[in-house]
């Protein structure tokens, strides 16, 4: 799974199972956080590495809003400092989850769900925009006779 929407839900489910003592780890959480941190392949198969979600200005507002929902006390930062602040926060969550800290497990689960909701909302917005642009091609701007 390399889709952030799917991985975020899978991670949230595993974290809930971890919280209920059904499982002992949450590998989807590591995969999801790794996806956030890792550069995506560049467009057009140029062999170059793309940019990671944490460093992508297009993801900044989505990520910042999601993190703020879960951790409102997170240090305020501009775009340039954002990655370092969030990277430290993700490491803190990973450490807490690995130690079995119920508070950190719940916080990580809420973060996964907040990011999932934001990602799905963005995808739906893009789909609606494309549909509206497509539909507008069929609307005549000439007065009816």
C-alpha positions, 0 to 999 in steps of 0.5 A: 500500500503506498496510497496515503488515504489507505495507509492512514486508515490501516494505521488507525485500525492497527493502533486501535487493535494495539490499544485493545491489546489485540496486536503488539505493533502497528507496521502501517503507522511506520509505513504511513509516517515513512510515506509522509517523510519520503520523496515521491518519484518525480514526474515523467519518470525522469529518474529524479526524486520528487518532494516529500509531503512534509516539504511540499508547500501544496501539502502545508495547509492540509498537514498543518490543519490536521496536526493542529486538530490533534495537537493544538499545543504544537509549536507554531511554525512557518513553512520553513520550520514546519518539517523540523517541528513535525518530524520531531512530533512524529518521532515522539509519537513513534517512540510512545507507540513502541513503548505502549503508551496508551496516550500516544497510541490514541494521539497517533490514531487521531492524527491518522484519522485527521490526516485521512479526513483531510486527504479525502476532502482534498481528493473530493474537492479535486474531483468536483473541480474537474467535473465542474470544469468538464460540465462547463464545456457543455454550457452554451454562453450564447443567448437562447433564441 
